[in-house]
């Protein structure tokens, strides 16, 4: 079995607990332990003069290779181009997209530096798996260094169609960089179609059918690989947590009221202000539900250095205060808004206690919170999932109450229906969704992607690697035939 090399923006070191690492990180670890290999990525630290080689930590058959960023790289590569330009673009939020040439330049420079360090660690038969929008140019840089391994890419966010992607200056360079991969994975078929459309419309490529394209002198394949969760593991965790001190405290504080539960990091893609407006509409249009439920929204702060996120925080806090001021009683407030992180086990217990899981992003690649809510439910008395039709999970969880997150009245009506829904309908909907989650787990996702990558032909057009990273036909850092690296 070929060794696995994973590259991701953030590296989860072996010292991190599974609760901190999250479900996807745990799945990556398991894939690495099974095959042996390397996990390469940013350490989360900044240094004025980072080392030229990654810091290596080995645990069993897995090597962790941690790389630092400079403060300027963190500001321009991570906060600037990755999260200030690509994140809003990929979530269809052009009004929030900011573009600066110096940030785009540093984004490419970081990927070039990462590629140089990673190439020195790659063995000839390794499978290389690159994750997410931070590292889109990484494969192109590896190819320039002579790497002929099979390299796959998985995008965890949505991918926009050509008419949206064209808003990005030098958008054709991004399409070209993606075509350097042998296999490009998306959460849904929508992402596959959008990518193929971008290749043919913006990259003048040819659609060969079955997800295969040729463009920029390369042959690549795109396919959907919906990310799953450890369904059985999370269900067991939720059952255990149902009697935890935190869950008991929550239950006692509710005083017999039903719980509507949402948990998201602070991000404008999650639609949290729209949820608050829907709570307002529910309490206004159906006053009989006042004091019959409490809505707990857990939202840890994120990306506080970015102005849009600071503005969003102020907006949400203001909305929560206004709605609570309008409807609260001396012994009840409709919205509990909490801005700190909780362990996965604690959240699993809260999911299990909830009558409604409110998962309404404006746009999301998948959204694993929706799947965790379903897995956490008590089979004897399951709750109701209200899910945005613009989340990737909606393609699999059609038995949820699907809503347009822009429409506060539609969400309010769905919440009213969920609060009033009978046991038989709740159980039937839950069983339908649980069947999907049992079949499509995080393990089947990772094994399916790696099997598809291993089945792709080895890239043509490069001399086989013989030794270190400097061998092969590296191109000038200022350009070359691929045309991605442009002088600014």
C-alpha positions as CSV (number, residue, x, y, z in Angstrom):
1,X,0.0,0.0,0.0
2,X,1.4,3.4,-1.0
3,X,2.4,5.8,1.7
4,X,0.1,8.8,2.2
5,X,1.3,12.4,2.3
6,X,-1.3,15.0,3.5
7,X,-0.9,18.7,3.1
8,X,-3.2,21.1,4.8
9,X,-3.1,24.7,5.9
10,X,-3.3,23.8,9.6
11,X,-1.4,20.9,11.0
12,X,-3.0,19.1,14.0
13,X,-0.1,17.8,16.0
14,X,-0.2,14.4,17.8
15,X,-0.3,16.2,21.2
16,X,-3.8,17.6,20.3
17,X,-6.7,15.7,21.8
18,X,-9.3,14.2,19.5
19,X,-11.9,16.6,21.1
20,X,-9.7,19.6,20.0
21,X,-8.8,18.1,16.6
22,X,-12.3,17.4,15.4
23,X,-13.8,14.6,13.3
24,X,-12.0,15.3,10.1
25,X,-8.6,15.6,11.7
26,X,-9.2,12.3,13.5
27,X,-10.0,10.7,10.2
28,X,-6.8,12.0,8.6
29,X,-4.8,10.6,11.5
30,X,-6.5,7.2,11.0
31,X,-5.7,7.2,7.3
32,X,-2.1,8.0,8.0
33,X,-1.8,5.4,10.7
34,X,-3.2,2.8,8.3
35,X,-0.9,3.6,5.4
36,X,2.0,5.3,7.2
37,X,3.1,8.7,5.9
38,X,3.4,12.4,6.5
39,X,1.1,15.2,7.6
40,X,2.5,18.6,6.5
41,X,1.1,22.0,7.3
42,X,1.3,25.3,9.1
43,X,2.0,25.0,12.8
44,X,-0.3,27.9,13.7
45,X,2.8,29.9,14.9
46,X,4.5,32.9,13.3
47,X,8.3,33.6,13.3
48,X,10.2,36.5,11.9
49,X,12.7,34.1,10.3
50,X,11.1,30.6,9.9
51,X,13.3,27.6,9.5
52,X,14.0,26.5,6.0
53,X,12.9,22.9,6.9
54,X,9.8,21.8,8.8
55,X,10.0,20.7,12.4
56,X,9.6,16.9,12.4
57,X,7.7,14.9,15.0
58,X,7.2,11.2,14.6
59,X,4.5,9.0,16.2
60,X,4.6,5.4,15.1
61,X,4.2,5.3,11.3
62,X,3.2,9.0,11.1
63,X,5.5,12.0,10.6
64,X,4.2,15.4,11.4
65,X,6.0,18.2,9.5
66,X,5.2,21.7,11.0
67,X,6.0,24.9,9.2
68,X,5.9,28.4,10.6
69,X,4.7,31.6,8.8
70,X,6.2,35.0,9.1
71,X,3.9,37.7,10.5
72,X,3.7,39.2,7.0
73,X,2.7,35.8,5.5
74,X,0.1,35.4,8.1
75,X,-1.4,38.8,7.3
76,X,-1.2,38.6,3.5
77,X,-1.4,34.8,2.7
78,X,-3.7,33.7,5.4
79,X,-5.9,36.6,6.4
80,X,-5.5,38.5,3.1
81,X,-5.7,36.3,0.0
82,X,-7.0,33.0,1.5
83,X,-9.6,34.4,3.8
84,X,-10.1,37.9,2.5
85,X,-10.4,37.0,-1.2
86,X,-10.9,33.2,-1.8
87,X,-13.2,32.5,1.2
88,X,-15.9,35.1,0.3
89,X,-15.5,34.3,-3.4
90,X,-16.0,30.6,-2.9
91,X,-19.1,31.4,-0.8
92,X,-20.6,33.6,-3.5
93,X,-20.1,36.8,-1.3
94,X,-18.6,39.1,-3.9
95,X,-19.5,42.2,-1.9
96,X,-17.2,41.0,0.9
97,X,-14.3,40.0,-1.3
98,X,-11.2,42.1,-1.0
99,X,-8.3,41.7,-3.5
100,X,-4.8,43.1,-3.2
101,X,-1.9,42.2,-5.5
102,X,0.6,42.0,-2.7
103,X,-1.6,39.5,-0.9
104,X,-2.0,37.4,-4.0
105,X,1.8,37.5,-4.5
106,X,2.5,36.3,-1.0
107,X,-0.2,33.6,-1.3
108,X,1.8,32.2,-4.2
109,X,5.1,32.7,-2.5
110,X,4.0,30.7,0.6
111,X,2.7,27.9,-1.6
112,X,6.1,27.9,-3.4
113,X,8.0,27.7,-0.1
114,X,5.7,24.9,1.2
115,X,6.2,23.0,-2.0
116,X,10.0,23.2,-1.8
117,X,9.9,21.8,1.8
118,X,7.3,19.2,1.0
119,X,9.0,17.9,-2.1
120,X,12.1,17.0,-0.1
121,X,10.0,14.7,2.0
122,X,8.1,12.9,-0.8
123,X,9.1,9.4,-1.9
124,X,8.5,8.2,-5.5
125,X,5.4,6.1,-4.8
126,X,3.6,8.3,-2.2
127,X,0.0,9.4,-2.7
128,X,-0.2,13.1,-2.0
129,X,-3.5,14.6,-0.8
130,X,-3.8,18.4,-0.6
131,X,-6.6,20.1,1.3
132,X,-8.5,23.3,0.7
133,X,-8.3,26.7,-0.8
134,X,-5.2,27.8,1.0
135,X,-3.0,25.4,-1.0
136,X,-4.5,25.5,-4.5
137,X,-1.2,26.3,-6.2
138,X,0.8,23.7,-4.2
139,X,0.6,20.9,-6.8
140,X,1.6,23.2,-9.6
141,X,4.7,24.1,-7.6
142,X,5.4,20.5,-6.9
143,X,5.2,19.7,-10.6
144,X,7.7,22.5,-11.3
145,X,10.1,20.8,-8.8
146,X,9.8,17.5,-10.8
147,X,7.3,15.7,-8.6
148,X,5.5,13.0,-10.7
149,X,3.5,11.4,-7.9
150,X,-0.3,11.1,-8.1
151,X,-1.5,14.3,-6.3
152,X,-5.2,14.8,-5.4
153,X,-6.9,17.9,-4.1
154,X,-10.1,18.2,-2.0
155,X,-12.0,21.4,-1.6
156,X,-13.9,21.6,1.7
157,X,-15.8,24.8,0.7
158,X,-18.3,25.3,-2.2
159,X,-16.8,26.1,-5.6
160,X,-18.3,29.0,-7.6
161,X,-19.5,28.8,-11.3
162,X,-17.6,30.7,-14.0
163,X,-19.8,33.8,-13.8
164,X,-18.8,34.2,-10.1
165,X,-15.2,33.1,-10.4
166,X,-14.5,35.6,-13.1
167,X,-14.7,38.3,-10.5
168,X,-11.3,37.1,-9.3
169,X,-8.4,39.0,-11.0
170,X,-6.3,36.4,-12.9
171,X,-9.0,33.8,-12.3
172,X,-7.6,31.7,-15.2
173,X,-4.5,31.1,-13.1
174,X,-6.5,29.5,-10.3
175,X,-8.3,27.2,-12.8
176,X,-4.9,26.3,-14.3
177,X,-3.5,25.5,-10.8
178,X,-6.4,23.1,-10.1
179,X,-5.8,21.3,-13.4
180,X,-2.3,20.4,-12.2
181,X,-3.9,17.9,-9.9
182,X,-4.8,14.4,-11.0
183,X,-8.0,14.2,-9.0
184,X,-10.0,17.2,-7.8
185,X,-12.6,16.4,-5.2
186,X,-15.7,18.4,-4.3
187,X,-18.4,18.0,-1.6
188,X,-21.2,17.8,-4.2
189,X,-22.0,17.4,-7.8
190,X,-22.7,21.1,-7.9
191,X,-19.0,21.7,-7.3
192,X,-18.0,19.3,-10.0
193,X,-20.2,21.0,-12.6
194,X,-19.0,24.4,-11.6
195,X,-15.4,23.3,-11.9
196,X,-15.9,21.8,-15.3
197,X,-17.7,24.9,-16.4
198,X,-14.8,27.0,-15.3
199,X,-12.3,24.8,-17.1
200,X,-14.2,24.9,-20.4
201,X,-15.4,28.5,-20.3
202,X,-12.4,30.2,-18.6
203,X,-9.6,27.8,-19.3
204,X,-10.6,26.9,-22.9
205,X,-10.5,23.2,-21.9
206,X,-12.4,20.2,-23.2
207,X,-15.0,18.3,-21.2
208,X,-14.4,14.6,-21.9
209,X,-17.4,13.4,-19.8
210,X,-17.5,11.5,-16.5
211,X,-15.8,14.4,-14.8
212,X,-12.6,14.3,-17.0
213,X,-11.2,17.4,-18.6
214,X,-8.1,18.4,-20.6
215,X,-6.7,21.9,-20.3
216,X,-3.4,23.6,-20.1
217,X,-1.7,20.5,-21.4
218,X,-3.0,18.4,-18.5
219,X,-5.6,15.7,-18.0
220,X,-7.5,15.8,-14.7
221,X,-10.6,14.3,-13.2
222,X,-13.2,15.9,-10.9
223,X,-15.6,14.0,-8.7
224,X,-17.9,14.5,-5.7
225,X,-16.8,12.9,-2.4
226,X,-19.3,14.1,0.3
227,X,-17.5,14.3,3.7
228,X,-19.1,12.2,6.4
229,X,-18.6,11.8,10.1
230,X,-17.8,9.0,12.5
231,X,-21.5,8.3,12.8
232,X,-21.4,5.4,15.3
233,X,-18.7,7.1,17.4
234,X,-20.5,10.4,17.6
235,X,-23.8,8.7,18.5
236,X,-22.1,6.8,21.3
237,X,-20.4,10.0,22.5
238,X,-23.8,11.8,22.6
239,X,-25.5,9.0,24.5
240,X,-22.7,9.0,27.0
241,X,-22.8,12.8,27.3
242,X,-26.6,12.9,27.8
243,X,-26.0,12.4,31.5
244,X,-22.9,14.6,31.8
245,X,-22.8,17.5,34.3
246,X,-23.0,20.0,31.5
247,X,-26.0,18.5,29.9
248,X,-27.8,18.1,33.2
249,X,-27.1,21.8,34.0
250,X,-28.5,22.8,30.6
251,X,-31.6,20.6,31.1
252,X,-32.2,22.1,34.6
253,X,-31.8,25.7,33.2
254,X,-34.5,25.0,30.5
255,X,-37.2,24.3,33.1
256,X,-39.0,21.8,30.9
257,X,-38.8,24.0,27.8
258,X,-37.8,22.7,24.4
259,X,-34.4,23.5,23.1
260,X,-33.5,25.0,19.7
261,X,-29.7,24.6,19.2
262,X,-27.2,26.1,16.9
263,X,-23.4,25.8,17.0
264,X,-21.2,27.6,14.4
265,X,-18.0,29.5,14.5
266,X,-18.4,33.2,13.9
267,X,-18.6,33.6,10.1
268,X,-20.8,35.5,7.7
269,X,-21.4,32.3,5.7
270,X,-23.3,30.7,8.6
271,X,-26.4,33.0,8.4
272,X,-26.6,33.7,12.1
273,X,-28.2,37.1,11.9
274,X,-30.9,35.6,9.6
275,X,-31.6,32.9,12.3
276,X,-32.0,35.6,14.9
277,X,-34.5,37.4,12.6
278,X,-36.3,34.1,12.2
279,X,-36.6,33.7,16.0
280,X,-38.0,37.2,16.0
281,X,-40.6,36.3,13.4
282,X,-41.5,33.1,15.2
283,X,-42.2,34.9,18.4
284,X,-44.1,37.7,16.6
285,X,-46.3,35.5,14.4
286,X,-46.9,32.7,16.8
287,X,-47.0,34.2,20.3
288,X,-48.3,31.0,21.8
289,X,-44.7,29.7,21.5
290,X,-43.3,32.4,23.7
291,X,-41.6,30.9,26.8
292,X,-42.1,27.4,25.3
293,X,-38.6,27.1,24.0
294,X,-35.1,28.5,24.5
295,X,-32.7,29.0,21.6
296,X,-29.0,28.4,22.4
297,X,-26.5,29.6,19.9
298,X,-22.9,28.8,20.5
299,X,-20.6,30.9,18.4
300,X,-16.9,30.9,19.2
301,X,-15.1,34.0,17.8
302,X,-12.9,33.5,14.8
303,X,-10.7,35.7,12.5
304,X,-11.0,38.7,14.8
305,X,-8.3,40.4,12.8
306,X,-10.6,40.7,9.8
307,X,-12.9,43.8,9.8
308,X,-15.9,41.9,8.4
309,X,-15.9,39.5,11.3
310,X,-15.7,42.3,13.9
311,X,-18.7,44.0,12.2
312,X,-20.6,40.7,12.2
313,X,-20.0,40.2,15.8
314,X,-21.4,43.6,16.6
315,X,-24.4,42.9,14.4
316,X,-25.2,39.6,16.1
317,X,-24.8,41.0,19.6
318,X,-27.1,43.9,18.8
319,X,-29.8,41.6,17.4
320,X,-29.7,39.3,20.4
321,X,-30.0,42.2,22.7
322,X,-32.9,43.7,20.8
323,X,-34.9,40.4,20.5
324,X,-34.4,39.5,24.1
325,X,-35.4,43.0,25.2
326,X,-38.6,42.7,23.2
327,X,-39.8,39.3,24.3
328,X,-38.0,38.3,27.5
329,X,-39.8,37.6,30.7
330,X,-38.3,37.9,34.2
331,X,-37.7,34.1,34.2
332,X,-37.1,33.5,30.4
333,X,-35.0,34.9,27.5
334,X,-35.6,33.5,24.0
335,X,-31.9,33.7,22.9
336,X,-28.9,32.5,24.7
337,X,-25.9,33.7,22.8
338,X,-22.5,32.2,24.0
339,X,-19.2,33.1,22.5
340,X,-16.8,30.4,23.6
341,X,-15.8,26.9,22.6
342,X,-17.0,23.7,24.1
343,X,-15.6,20.2,23.8
344,X,-17.1,17.8,21.2
345,X,-18.4,15.7,24.0
346,X,-20.3,18.6,25.6
347,X,-21.7,19.6,22.2
348,X,-22.8,16.0,21.5
349,X,-24.8,16.1,24.7
350,X,-26.4,19.4,23.8
351,X,-27.3,18.1,20.3
352,X,-29.0,15.1,21.9
353,X,-31.0,17.3,24.3
354,X,-32.3,19.6,21.4
355,X,-35.7,19.4,19.9
356,X,-34.5,21.4,16.9
357,X,-31.1,21.6,15.3
358,X,-30.9,24.9,13.4
359,X,-28.3,24.6,10.7
360,X,-28.9,27.4,8.1
361,X,-25.8,28.6,6.4
362,X,-26.1,31.0,3.5
363,X,-23.7,28.7,1.6
364,X,-21.6,25.8,2.9
365,X,-19.5,23.1,1.3
366,X,-21.0,20.3,3.5
367,X,-21.7,21.3,7.1
368,X,-20.9,18.5,9.5
369,X,-22.8,20.0,12.3
370,X,-26.0,18.9,10.5
371,X,-24.8,15.4,10.4
372,X,-23.6,15.4,14.0
373,X,-27.0,16.6,15.1
374,X,-28.7,13.7,13.4
375,X,-26.2,11.2,14.8
376,X,-26.6,12.5,18.3
377,X,-30.3,12.1,18.6
378,X,-32.0,9.7,20.9
379,X,-33.6,7.0,18.7
380,X,-36.5,6.8,21.0
381,X,-37.3,10.5,20.8
382,X,-35.4,12.2,18.0
383,X,-35.4,15.9,17.3
384,X,-35.9,17.8,14.1
385,X,-33.2,19.1,11.8
386,X,-33.8,22.4,10.0
387,X,-31.3,22.7,7.3
388,X,-30.4,25.3,4.7
389,X,-30.9,24.0,1.1
390,X,-27.6,25.8,0.3
391,X,-25.5,23.5,2.5
392,X,-23.9,20.5,0.9
393,X,-25.5,18.3,3.5
394,X,-28.9,19.0,2.0
395,X,-28.0,16.8,-0.9
396,X,-27.9,13.8,1.5
397,X,-30.3,14.8,4.2
398,X,-33.4,15.5,2.3
399,X,-35.6,14.3,5.2
400,X,-34.6,17.4,7.1
401,X,-36.9,20.5,7.0
402,X,-35.1,22.3,4.1
403,X,-35.3,26.1,4.1
404,X,-34.1,29.1,2.3
405,X,-31.9,30.9,5.0
406,X,-32.6,34.3,3.4
407,X,-36.3,34.0,4.2
408,X,-36.9,34.6,7.9
409,X,-40.6,33.8,7.7
410,X,-39.9,30.4,6.0
411,X,-37.4,29.5,8.8
412,X,-39.9,30.7,11.4
413,X,-42.6,28.5,10.0
414,X,-40.1,25.5,9.9
415,X,-39.3,26.1,13.6
416,X,-43.0,26.2,14.4
417,X,-43.5,22.9,12.6
418,X,-40.5,21.3,14.3
419,X,-41.7,22.4,17.7
420,X,-45.2,20.9,17.0
421,X,-44.1,17.9,15.1
422,X,-45.4,14.5,16.4
423,X,-43.2,11.6,17.4
424,X,-44.0,9.4,14.4
425,X,-43.0,12.0,11.8
426,X,-39.8,12.9,13.8
427,X,-38.8,9.3,14.0
428,X,-39.4,8.6,10.3
429,X,-37.4,11.6,9.2
430,X,-34.6,10.7,11.6
431,X,-34.3,7.1,10.5
432,X,-34.1,8.2,6.8
433,X,-31.2,10.5,7.5
434,X,-29.5,8.1,9.9
435,X,-29.4,5.5,7.1
436,X,-27.5,7.9,4.9
437,X,-25.0,8.8,7.7
438,X,-24.4,5.1,8.6
439,X,-23.6,4.4,4.9
440,X,-21.5,7.4,4.2
441,X,-19.0,7.9,7.0
442,X,-15.8,9.9,7.2
443,X,-13.9,6.6,6.8
444,X,-15.7,5.8,3.5
445,X,-15.1,9.4,2.3
446,X,-11.3,9.2,2.9
447,X,-11.0,5.6,1.6
448,X,-13.1,6.4,-1.5
449,X,-11.0,9.5,-2.4
450,X,-7.7,7.7,-1.9
451,X,-8.9,4.7,-4.0
452,X,-9.9,7.0,-6.8
453,X,-6.6,8.8,-6.6
454,X,-4.6,5.6,-6.6
455,X,-6.5,4.5,-9.8
456,X,-5.5,7.6,-11.8
457,X,-2.7,7.2,-14.3
458,X,0.6,8.7,-13.2
459,X,1.2,12.2,-14.6
460,X,2.9,12.3,-18.0
461,X,5.3,14.9,-19.3
462,X,7.7,14.9,-16.4
463,X,11.0,13.0,-15.9
464,X,10.7,10.4,-13.0
465,X,12.0,11.7,-9.7
466,X,15.4,10.5,-8.7
467,X,16.2,11.8,-5.2
468,X,15.8,15.2,-3.8
469,X,13.5,18.1,-4.5
470,X,15.9,20.0,-6.7
471,X,16.0,17.3,-9.3
472,X,13.5,17.4,-12.2
473,X,12.5,20.2,-14.5
474,X,11.8,23.1,-12.1
475,X,10.6,26.3,-13.8
476,X,11.6,29.8,-13.0
477,X,9.8,31.2,-9.9
478,X,8.7,34.1,-12.0
479,X,6.6,32.0,-14.4
480,X,7.1,29.1,-16.8
481,X,4.6,27.4,-19.1
482,X,1.9,27.0,-16.5
483,X,1.6,30.8,-16.2
484,X,0.4,30.9,-12.6
485,X,3.3,32.8,-11.1
486,X,3.1,36.3,-12.5
487,X,5.3,39.3,-11.6
488,X,3.5,42.0,-9.6
